[in-house]
Amino acid sequence: MFFKKKNKITVIKLYSIEHDQVGILRPELTKTILKGFELQFGEIPKNYVIHGPYGIRKGASIGVEAFKNKLNNKDHGKYYSLSGETEGKLGFNISLDATLEKQKYSELIIWWYTDNYSPSFEELVKMVLPYYPISSGFEMQTDDSFDTFSESKIKKGILGGISINISYDHLTWIETYEAGSFRDVFEKNILSESQLKEARMLNKNIHTKRVGKNYFVYSGV
């Protein structure tokens, strides 16, 4: 039996929680994400989806010019999620005003195949920060046998179909983030002051750098 090689994927996940979301500027954020791909990856995703009343049939995607035109013509206030990707290479996903228990949050995900690119975590975070206030975030490593959004294992059927069991267990820290809860101490993080205090209790060897009201936090570097 032959097994398909798993390709390494690097994922940045940035969260804007509760009142921080008031500062999200949708048009500027979208433009900046595309600019960030151009500067840090040398290319932008090829296929885009707008989740909302923008005239895109379910399961279909559009090119970047149609993506920009639809957002310009119908404005940015009607979607709850955006995504762009080049399959097997790179992409992003924005989810806005989601709810976990009683907590509201937004999630920005940027991902790429690790062996193909080497963008700067700091530069990508600094680019989006003026338009997307960050409550907490990190860079993590995974592979293409997992769904980057839900972090669930991708199950492949005998006839070629796939299925994913969506779980929100990896987001439970959001419910108590104001008390200093956070996901984990990854190699690269952006944390609030209260989260940094908790992180120091878990790892005394972390390195920090101030960025706005938050901190870049590094472990194992």
Disulfide bonds with the S-S distance in Angstrom:
none
